[in-house]
Amino acid sequence: MRLDKYLKVSRLIKRRTVAAEAASGGRVTLNGREAKPGAAVRPGDVIELRFGERKLRVEVLSVDEKTRPDAAAAMYKEIV
């Protein structure tokens, strides 16, 4: 699944266009490398998002095309 779509489906970012802009702007890394919006996301990958001073690191647990809002958090695990 594309990185921008994963960020939207997992509800880490609210809209896909915002997710694509974040990835294009260099605020998203995938497995330690700066990622483009079309980068492939697989279970086991580590995504790091930077929102200003805040950083969020998550490990991808599953890649589902669609999910309910209450089940979206089960798609990833936050890494401290």
C-alpha positions in Angstrom: 0.0 0.0 0.0 1.2 3.5 -0.7 2.5 5.5 2.2 0.1 8.4 1.8 -2.9 6.0 1.7 -1.6 4.1 4.8 -1.3 7.3 6.8 -4.9 8.2 5.9 -6.5 4.7 6.4 -4.7 4.2 9.8 -5.8 7.8 10.7 -2.3 8.9 11.6 -3.1 11.9 9.3 -6.6 13.0 8.6 -6.5 13.5 4.8 -4.6 11.8 2.1 -3.6 15.0 0.4 -2.1 16.3 3.7 -0.3 12.9 4.1 1.2 13.3 0.6 2.3 16.9 1.3 4.0 15.7 4.5 5.9 13.0 2.7 6.8 15.3 -0.1 8.0 17.9 2.4 10.4 15.5 4.0 8.5 15.2 7.3 8.0 11.4 7.0 10.6 8.7 7.1 10.1 5.0 6.3 12.7 2.7 7.9 15.1 5.5 8.5 15.0 7.0 5.0 13.0 10.0 3.8 10.0 8.6 2.0 7.9 9.7 -1.0 4.1 9.5 -1.0 4.2 6.4 -3.3 6.6 4.4 -1.2 5.4 0.9 -0.4 4.4 0.1 3.2 4.6 -3.4 4.6 4.0 -5.0 8.0 7.2 -4.6 10.1 8.1 -1.2 8.6 8.8 1.8 10.9 7.3 5.1 10.1 8.4 8.4 11.7 6.3 11.5 11.4 7.5 15.0 12.4 4.9 17.6 13.3 6.8 20.7 14.3 8.6 19.8 17.5 6.6 16.6 18.0 7.9 13.2 16.7 5.8 10.1 16.4 7.4 6.7 15.6 5.1 3.7 14.8 5.7 0.1 13.6 3.3 -1.1 11.0 1.4 -4.2 12.2 -1.1 -4.6 9.3 -1.9 -3.1 6.0 -5.7 -3.0 5.4 -7.4 -1.2 2.4 -10.3 -0.2 4.6 -10.9 -0.2 8.4 -13.4 1.2 10.9 -12.4 4.3 12.9 -12.3 2.3 16.1 -10.1 -0.4 14.6 -7.6 2.0 12.9 -5.2 2.1 15.9 -4.7 -1.7 15.7 -2.9 -1.1 12.3 0.2 0.2 14.1 2.1 0.2 17.4 3.7 3.3 18.8 7.4 3.0 19.5 8.8 5.1 22.3 
